[in-house]
Protein backbone atom coordinates (compact mmCIF):
# COMPACT_ATOMS: atom_id res chain seq x y z
CA UNK A 1 0.00 0.00 0.00
CA UNK A 2 2.71 2.47 0.95
CA UNK A 3 4.74 1.38 -2.06
CA UNK A 4 1.99 2.66 -4.37
CA UNK A 5 1.87 6.04 -2.62
CA UNK A 6 5.65 6.30 -2.80
CA UNK A 7 5.71 5.51 -6.53
CA UNK A 8 2.70 7.65 -7.44
CA UNK A 9 4.14 10.73 -5.77
CA UNK A 10 7.64 10.35 -7.20
CA UNK A 11 9.19 13.74 -7.84
CA UNK A 12 6.34 15.48 -5.99
CA UNK A 13 6.50 13.92 -2.53
CA UNK A 14 6.55 17.26 -0.72
CA UNK A 15 3.82 18.72 -2.95
CA UNK A 16 1.65 15.84 -4.25
CA UNK A 17 -1.00 18.23 -5.64
CA UNK A 18 1.55 19.26 -8.31
CA UNK A 19 2.02 15.70 -9.60
CA UNK A 20 0.57 15.39 -13.13
CA UNK A 21 -0.34 11.76 -12.42
CA UNK A 22 -2.16 12.47 -9.16
CA UNK A 23 -3.88 15.52 -10.70
CA UNK A 24 -5.09 13.32 -13.54
CA UNK A 25 -6.38 10.72 -11.07
CA UNK A 26 -8.28 13.39 -9.11
CA UNK A 27 -9.65 14.84 -12.36
CA UNK A 28 -10.96 11.49 -13.60
CA UNK A 29 -12.50 10.63 -10.23
CA UNK A 30 -13.83 14.02 -9.10
CA UNK A 31 -14.32 15.91 -12.36
CA UNK A 32 -12.29 18.96 -11.34
CA UNK A 33 -9.96 20.13 -14.14
CA UNK A 34 -6.40 18.92 -13.43
CA UNK A 35 -4.78 22.28 -14.13
CA UNK A 36 -7.16 23.98 -11.68
CA UNK A 37 -6.37 21.74 -8.69
CA UNK A 38 -4.84 23.65 -5.80
CA UNK A 39 -3.25 22.31 -2.61
CA UNK A 40 -6.53 22.98 -0.78
CA UNK A 41 -8.54 21.12 -3.41
CA UNK A 42 -6.15 18.17 -3.24
CA UNK A 43 -6.30 17.85 0.55
CA UNK A 44 -10.08 18.41 0.60
CA UNK A 45 -10.45 15.62 -1.96
CA UNK A 46 -8.24 13.23 0.02
CA UNK A 47 -10.15 13.96 3.23
CA UNK A 48 -13.63 13.66 1.69
CA UNK A 49 -12.77 10.45 -0.16
CA UNK A 50 -10.42 8.88 2.37
CA UNK A 51 -12.43 5.66 2.69
CA UNK A 52 -12.44 5.16 -1.11
CA UNK A 53 -8.75 6.01 -1.31
CA UNK A 54 -7.85 3.51 1.42
CA UNK A 55 -9.89 0.83 -0.33
CA UNK A 56 -8.05 1.62 -3.58
CA UNK A 57 -4.65 1.52 -1.86
CA UNK A 58 -5.44 -1.87 -0.31
CA UNK A 59 -6.46 -3.16 -3.73
CA UNK A 60 -3.30 -1.75 -5.36
CA UNK A 61 -1.22 -3.42 -2.65
CA UNK A 62 -2.86 -6.79 -3.28
CA UNK A 63 -2.31 -6.42 -7.04
CA UNK A 64 1.38 -5.61 -6.51
CA UNK A 65 1.85 -8.72 -4.35
CA UNK A 66 0.37 -11.20 -6.73
Secondary structure, 3 states (H helix, E strand, C coil): CHHHHHHHCCCCCCCHHHCHHHHHHHHHHHCCCHHHCCHHHHHHHHHHCHHHHHHHHHHHHHHHHC
